Structure formats: structure tokens, C-alpha cells
Amino acid sequence: MSTGTLKQFYTTQKWVKCRRAFFISKFGLCELCGKPAEIVHHRVPLSAGDIKTNLAKCYGWDNLQLLCRICHELQHSSRADGLGFDSNGNIVFTQTAKQLGSDTS
């Protein structure tokens, strides 16, 4: 299966209903900072295979978290290219050039 399968998952009626119910249960507020939220985040990321084999991971509320955009970006800030976000949502470098394999010494 491909990432297209994941994109399709997020448009299914079952996911839309689950997302809406979870959003309402958290009063529409980010679970990390308390600001208005927009994203129902999977704490443990889904793979395409999970959609048919692990429904608890897909729809289980214990794997969901309601986040604002900034907190969601912070959850995904450990990028291989060394870019990340600070608490204000600004782009920052999280690795030095040496860590990235560009040591010039």
C-alpha cells in the first residue's frame, strides 16, 4: 500500500466522524497549550498497512491528540535535515553541520 491509501483514509466518513467526536470531546482546545486546535494527531503514526490491520491504532482515542498547528509542527520537528520549530513556530536548525556530516575540520 502507498501513502495514497493514507490520504484516502483521512477522507473516509468513519475517520471524519471519529475526528469530529474526538475534537468535541476536547472542547476544540489544544491538549498541549490550550489554544484553539485544528488537528487530530495520531500519537503513533499510521502506516498504510494499519488501515486494514490495526483499527485500534487508527480510531482508538488513546492514540489521538488534539493539537493547534504550532504544537502539531513541534510534534513533527525531528527532521533528518536538521530543521525544526521553536515554541513560537519559527524555523530553527536543530542539528549542527557536524551532526549532518558537513564537518570541515
C-alpha positions in Angstrom: 0.0 0.0 0.0 1.1 3.6 -0.5 0.7 7.0 1.0 -2.3 7.4 -1.3 -4.0 4.8 0.9 -3.4 7.1 3.9 -4.7 10.1 2.1 -7.9 8.1 1.3 -8.2 7.1 4.9 -8.4 10.7 6.1 -11.4 11.4 3.8 -13.5 8.4 4.9 -16.8 9.0 6.6 -15.6 6.8 9.5 -12.5 8.9 10.1 -14.4 12.2 9.7 -16.9 11.1 12.4 -14.2 9.9 14.7 -12.2 13.1 14.3 -15.3 15.2 14.9 -16.3 13.3 18.1 -12.7 13.5 19.4 -12.5 17.2 18.6 -15.7 17.9 20.5 -14.6 15.7 23.5 -11.6 18.0 23.9 -13.7 21.2 23.6 -11.7 22.2 20.5 -8.6 23.1 22.5 -5.1 22.1 22.0 -4.1 19.5 24.6 -0.6 20.9 24.9 -1.1 24.7 25.0 -4.8 25.3 25.4 -5.2 27.4 22.3 -7.9 26.7 19.7 -6.9 23.4 17.9 -7.3 22.3 14.3 -5.6 18.9 14.0 -6.4 15.5 15.4 -3.0 13.9 15.5 -2.1 10.2 15.8 0.4 9.9 18.6 1.8 6.8 17.0 1.9 7.5 13.2 -0.2 5.3 10.9 1.3 3.2 8.1 -0.8 2.3 5.1 -1.0 -1.3 6.4 -2.6 -0.2 9.7 -5.7 0.9 7.9 -6.8 -2.7 7.3 -5.0 -4.5 10.2 -4.9 -2.2 13.2 -8.2 -0.3 13.6 -7.4 0.5 17.3 -4.4 2.4 16.1 -6.4 4.2 13.5 -9.5 5.1 15.5 -8.6 4.5 19.2 -8.8 7.7 21.2 -5.8 6.6 23.2 -3.7 7.1 20.0 -5.2 10.5 19.3 -4.3 14.0 20.4 -5.9 17.3 19.6 -3.3 20.0 18.7 -3.1 23.5 17.3 -0.9 23.9 14.2 2.1 25.1 16.1 2.1 22.2 18.6 1.5 19.8 15.7 4.6 21.1 13.9 6.5 20.8 17.2 5.5 17.1 17.4 6.9 16.6 13.9 10.0 18.7 14.4 12.6 16.0 14.4 13.5 16.2 10.8 16.5 14.5 9.2 17.6 17.7 7.5 18.1 19.5 10.9 15.2 21.9 10.6 12.7 22.2 13.4 10.4 24.7 15.1 10.8 26.7 18.3 7.9 27.4 20.7 6.8 30.3 18.6 6.6 28.3 15.4 9.7 29.8 13.9 12.0 27.6 11.8 15.3 26.7 13.6 18.2 24.4 13.0 18.2 21.6 15.4 21.5 19.9 14.3 24.9 21.4 13.7 26.7 21.0 10.4 29.0 18.4 12.0 25.9 16.3 13.0 24.8 16.5 9.4 28.1 15.2 8.2 29.5 18.5 6.9 32.4 18.8 9.4 35.0 21.0 7.7 37.8 20.5 10.3 
